[in-house]
């Protein structure tokens, strides 16, 4: 949704960008691919050109907030015991905010643009929940104009009767074109956890692997009415994935660890190394 920092990649003195186009918070089936050219002029007299092309893709849309598995909530319990008029009856177990379907990071590798975003999904066996939509695009630039085609695309979701969500995906790709999509898993069967799946340009996404199992529900101040929240807690938001010089891909995802917490929050970040 709009330009986002980190959604650009360089290639032959060009920078490619990808943005989602769901400006109404509903559904869309388009992406915009952008190219910023003549970046070599930045060292002297800047003379840049920006062009874009809208392409048709799979459908994606505004994701719902994610439910959590019940567990210890010391902050919620303390607020209820404080005598505040906002007791536990008004402070439900927090939902985890999925925010929206803006584009996450994009990587140029193996001649392709790899990117992903949060989306609403409906699986065969379960209710509506949040999933990840991934897009593998082949960009072109000719005659001063950018264009792109969809090489592959798909969704990563948990097909279960419970509401279990895949949230905040990022894709890392090594020079050999082997990729991993990283995300958090949150749901009625999962405390907020770090997870990933391998991703092939032709084969799509592999099985979900929980790399950093969560230990508790999110119990931070942003979801409680005493602090101006209303049930839905702001999550740690985004993730990151990047390849190193040896072809391994490093992932950073939000989760809730079994570790000392601050008074008002219990976020954590889990780092995973994958050699696809």
N, C-alpha and C positions, 0 to 999 in steps of 0.2 A: 504494500500500500504506500505509494510514493517512493521517493528516493530514500535510501537508508545507508548510513555509513557502513562500509565493509561489503557493499554489494557491487564492487567494481573489480575488474581484473585487466591487466595489461597484456597486449599482444602486438608486436611489430609497431610500436609507437601509437598504438590505439589503446583505449580503455573501454571495456565492455561493462555495461550495467544491466541488471534485470530488475524490474519492478512489477508488483502485482497491481491489479486494477479494480479491486472490489472496494470502491469508495463509499458504497451504501451499506456496508455491513451485512450483505445478504449472500449471494452466490455470483460467481463469474467464471468464465472459461477462456480468459485471455491473459497474456503476459505482454509486457513491453520490453523489448530488447533495445538497448541504447549503445551507441559508439561515440566516444570522444576521440577525435583525431588530431593529428599534428601536435601531439604533446611534446615533441622535440623542440618546438618553438618556445617552450617555457623557459629555456635557458637564455633566450635573447629577447625578442619581441613577441609576446604571446599572440598567437593567431589560431585559435582553436575553432573546431566545428563540432557541433553536437547533432546527431541524427538518431531517429528511433524508428522502430517498426513494431506494430502490434500483431501478435500471432495467436492463433487459436490453440487451446490446450484442453486437458481434462478439466472438469469442474472442481472448484475449490470454494470455500466460503467461511463465514464467520464461525469460529469454534465456540462451543459452550464451555463454561467453567467445569473443572473436573472434581468429581467426588473423591473422598478419601476413605481409607479403611480406619475404623475407630481404634483408638489407642490412648496412651497417656497424654494429657493436655494440662501440664502444671500451670501455665499462664491462665488458661480459661478457668481452671479450678480456683486459682487465687483471686481472680476477678469476681467470681461468684461468692467467695467467702468474705469479700471486703465490705459487704453490706450495700454495695452499689445498687441502684434501681435496675441496672442492667445485669441481671443474674444469668445463670446458665440457660434459662428459658429463652432469652434473647440472644445469647451467644452460642449458636449452634456450632457443631464441628465445622471448621472452616471448609469452604470450597477453595480450590486452587485456581487462580485466574489464568485463563489461556490467552488473555489479551485479544489478539486479532489475527488476521491472515496476511499481515505484511510479509514481504520477502525477508528471508534470513540470509546468511552469507552465501556468496557464490564463488566458485573456483573454476579457473580455466585450466584444463588438463586433457591431454590426448585429443586435442582439437575440438573440445566440447566445453560448454558451460554447464556446470552441475550446481543445482540450487534446490531449496526446499522451503516449506512454510507450514504453519499450523492450519488445519482445516477441520470443518465439521465432517464427520463420517457416520455412516449407518452400516454396520456389519450384518451378515445374515443371521447371527444368533443373538444379537444384543441390541440395546438401546442406542440412541444417538450419543456420540461422545466425540472427543478430540482425537484426531490422528495427524499424521504427517503426509503431506503430498510432496513428491520429489519430481524434478524435471531435469532431463538431460537434453540439452539443446546444441545444435550445430550452427554456429554463427557464420555469416558471410559478410564480406564488405566489397562492394564493387560500384564504380561510378559515383563515389561519394555518398553512397547509401548503405545502410546496414540492413540485413535480413537474417532470419534464422528459421530452422525447421526443428520439429520435435524428433529427437532420435529415440528417446524412450521416456516414459513417465509412469507413475503409479502411486500407490498409497502404502503406508505402513500403519497398521492398526491391530488391536488385540480383539479377536473375534471371540467374545465370551458373553454369557447372559448378564454378567455384571457390567457396570459402567467403569471400564478401565481405559485410560487415555494415554496416548503418546503425544508428547508436547515438546515444542521448541527444538526442532531438528536443525542440525548443521551437517554438511557433507565435507569430508576431507578426501582428497584424491592424490595418490602418489604419481611419480613420473611415468610409471608403467600403465596408468589408467585404472588401477585398482582402488576402489573407494570404500568408505565406511560412512554410514549415516548415524549420527549420535543424537540422543534425545533423552528426556526424562520420562519415566513411566509413573503415573499416579492413578489410583483407582480404588474401588471398593475392595479389591483383593490385594492391593499393593500400597504400602507406605511409599512416599515419594522416593524414587530410586533412579540411579543412572543406568542407562542401557544403550545398546547399539545394534545395528545389523550391517552385514556386508552388503555392498551395492555394486552390481555389475552393469556395464553399459548395455549389454544385451540381455542379461538374465534378470535384471531388476534386483529387488531387495530380498535378502535371505532371512532366516529366522531371527527373531528378537532374542538378544542375549542380555540378561541383567548382570551388569558388571559391578555395580555398587548398590547392593540391596539397602533400602531404607529401613530405619529402625523404629521410627515414630511418625505420627502424623505431623503435618505442618501446624505449628502452634505459635504463630507470630502475631504481633500486635496489629498488623494491617487489616486483619479480618474481624476485629472486635469493635463493637459500637462505642466503647469507652474512648477509643482512639480515632473515632471518625470513620471506621470501617463498617461494612454491613455484610457479614458472612463470607464474602469472597476475598481471600487474602492475596495480596500481591506476591507472586512467586519470584524466585531468583532470576526469572525471565529467560535469558538466552543461553545458548551453548556455543561451543567452538570445536572445530576439528581442523587439524593441520598435519601435513606430511613432513617428515624429517628427511635428511639427506640419505638415509639408508632405506627408505621406502616404508618405514613404520608410520602409522597415523596415530597422533595423540589427540585425545578427546577430553573435553571438560564439560561436565554436566552437573546441574543442581540436583541435590538429594537431601534427605534428612538423616544425618549420621548418628550413631550411638556414641556421642561425644558430649563434653560439657557445652552448655548453651549459654547465651547471654540471657539477661532477665526478660527481654521482650521478643526474642526470636531464636529460632533453631535451624536456620539454613546451613547448608554445607555444600561444598563442591568436591566432586570425585573426578580424579584424573585416571584415564585408561589409556594403555598403549596396545595397539592392535597391529599385527603384521598380516595384512590380507593376502 
